[in-house]
Structure formats: structure tokens, C-alpha cells
Amino acid sequence: MRRLILHITTAPEWKAACAAGEYRAPSLETEGFIHCSLPTQVTHVAQWFYRDVPDLLLLCIDPDELTSELRWEPSADSFAGEFPHVYGPIAIESVVAALPWSPGDDGFVVPDDVYEFMDG
């Protein structure tokens, strides 16, 4: 079974990354890494930080295909254990899917497609 880590971005940021050949979140410059989540963590992150952000995409990343270092580290509020942090750009080839994502009436829900890619 394929393991996936997830990252929330916007469609314009992803389009720019595809043109550049790699994805660089703003946090890479400001914090030194790109925040990612597990499927069990990502809805909390989305509710907290992305509720009013339009054109969201959920990047499904195969950690075995990353060319940058992946570290598992506790979050600042330690609500959900350790989070995956990518210390460098994310190679476009490591992203197995970029799924449109928006909250429903009850907030964010992990799309079923994420689990289908995990079975990959």
C-alpha cells in the first residue's frame, strides 16, 4: 500500500509550480520547510487555516518519490502528533494527484480519491 502525505495549496500556486518544475510553499522561505499532513490530520489544518481560501487543491504526495528531506516533527500545538515536514522543494513527479478541495456544509472532508491513490 502506498503511503501518502498531503499538502494544501491553491490552484494558481500549483500551476506556477508545474511551470517551474518544483513546488515551493511560502513557508519554505520563512520557516525552512513545507508543512504537510497525514490524511488523519489534514482536515483540522484546513479548518484552522484555509476555511476562507478560494481555489484550494489538496496535493497527494508519495514520500518515497521526494528529492528533499522529509522529517516528522511535532506541531506547535501538539494536537495531532507529528507532522511531515519537507525540507526543500517538492518535486512535481512526487505529486500523484492535485485534487480540488473546498469545505462542505460540515467543513472539510478528505476526498475519497485520496484513499484510492493510497491503494495505488
N, C-alpha and C positions, 0 to 999 in steps of 0.2 A: 504494500500500500504506500502510495506517495504521501509524504508529509508536506503540508503547505504552511507558509506564513503569509500574512495578509498585510497590505498597506493601503490606506485610504488616501486618495488624491483626487484631482479634478480632471475632467476631460481635456481642457487646454494644457494643463501641465503634462499629461501623458502624451498628448500629440507632440509637444515640444521635445519630450524625451525620446520619442520614436525617431524624430528628425535628427536628434543629436547622437543617437545610438546608445544612450545610457540615461538612467533616471537619477536625478539629484533633487531630493526634497530640500526645502529651505533649511530644515534642521541640520542637514549635513554641514552647512557653513556655520550655523550658530551654535550647535551642540556637538558637532563632530560625528554624528551618526544619524541614520534614518530610522524612525520609530516604526516598528511592525507589531503585529499581534497574532495570536492564535485565533482560530475560529471561535473559541470559547471566550475570548477577551474583546473581540473587535466591536461588538455591539455597544458595550459600555463606553469604549473610546469614542465611537461615533455619536452616541447620545450626548456625551460630555463636550466634545469639541466641534462636531460637524453638523449639528441639527439644522442650522440655517444656511449651510453652504450649498450652492447650486451645482449641478453637473458633476456629482461625485462618481468616482469609479473605485471599485474595490480590486486592487491588484492581487492576483493569486500567484505567489512566488514559490518556486521549487528551490528550497535552500541548498540542495545538492548542486545546483547549477550556478550559484552565486560565485562571482570572482572576487568579491570583497569579503572581509572578515565578518562573521556572524557571532555575536555574543549574546548570552542570555543573562539579563540583569533585572533586578527588582525595579518596580516603578516608584515614582516619588511618593505615592500614597499607599503603596504595597497592597492594593485592594485585590489583586488577582495573580499573585505570584510573580514569576519572572517573565519579562517580555523579550522577544527577539529584537535586537538592535543590529543594523547593518552599518559597519564602519567603512563606508566608501560608497561609490555609486552602485546602483543596481543595474546589472547587465540586462538589456532588453530581452535577451534569449532566456533568462531565468524566469520571466513572467509568462506563465502558461495561460493566463486569461486576464482580461481587464473588463470587469462586469459593471454595467451601470447600476448605481445604488442610490436609493433615496428612502427616507423614512415613510412608513405607512401610518395608519391611524394610531397604532400602538408603538410607534417608534421603529427603530432599525431591527431587521431580522436578517440573519445570514442567508444569502440566496442558496437554494438547493444546488445550483450549479457548482458551488464551491465543493460540495461533498462529492459530486460526480468527478471533478478533476482530481480529488484525493484518491479515488479508486483507480485513476489513470494507469 
